[in-house]
């Protein structure tokens, strides 16, 4: 399985563009590059049911954010607040920087 370099980083604001959570947006909490997925706050909420450990105790239902494929999310530009693709500019000192394709502003 070929893994592409991800243009999305932790703490970026992203919007879901396809799937059952289409239209939701949130902050990226975790990146899973080996699986090509991201975990977004408040999106793809899943539940894990836990058995009681001792007799007389109640079981639990733990809620957590499941991962979604990185191709199903799009970065929301912090400058223009629009969903945008990401380009990469190489600066004078050979530093790479991400930029918004709509407003041409540097994100990093």
N, C-alpha and C positions, 0 to 999 in steps of 0.2 A: 504494500500500500504506500503510495507516494504522498508525502505530507508537504503541503505548500507552506511558504512562510506567511504567517498571519500578520495582517496590517492592523489588527485590533489589539489593544493592550488593556491591562487591568485598570479600572476606574474610568474607562471611556464610557460615554453615554451612547447607547445603541438602540435602534428600533428594530422590531421583528417585522420582516417583510413578507414572510410566507408561513403557512402552517396553522395549527389550531390557536396559536397566540398572536396571530397577525394583528398589527395595530398597537400592541403594547410596547412600552419602552422602559428602559432601566439601565442601571450601572453594571458593568462587567465586574463580577466578583472573582472569577477564576478562569484560567485558560488551560485547556487540555490539548496541547499541540499534537500529541501522539494519536489522539482520536479525532483531531480536527474539529473540536467542539469548544464552546464557551458556556459558562454558567452566568446567567443574568439575573439580577435581583428582581423578584416578583414575577418571573416568567417561568412557565413549565413547572408549576408547583406539583410536587409528588408527595405521597405519604408512605411511611414505613410503619408497619404494625409490629409491635414488640410484645412478646409473651410476658406474663408476670414472672418475676424471678423467684419470689417466695409465695407460699400458700397464703391466701387472704389478701394478697396485694392485687391491684388492678393492672391490666395491660395498658399499654400506651399507644398512641397514634402520633408519630413524629412527622412533622411537615418540613420539607426541604426543597430547594430549587434544583431541578434536574438540568443536565446539560442539553444544549441544542446545537445543531450543526452551524458552523461559522458562516456558511453560505446563506443561511436564513436570516442573518442580521445585517444591518447597515449602520455605519457610524453616523451619529448626529453631530454636525459641526458645532463646536462651542461658540464660534464667532457669529455665524449666520443662522444657527438653530434649524438647519435643514438637513434632511438625509442626503448624504453625499458619498461618492466614491472617494478613494484615497489615492493620491499620487505621492511619489517620493522625489524630493529635490536633493541634490548634492551641493552643499555649500562650499565656500572658499577654502575652508580648512578640512575638506574631505569628510565632513559630517553629514550623515543622512538625516533628513527631516521629512515628516509627513505633512501633506498639505491638502486642503479641501479643493476638490475639482470645480466647485460652484463659485466660491468667493475668492479662490486662490490664496487664502490666508494659511500661514504655517500653523499646524496644530500643536506640535511639540515645543 
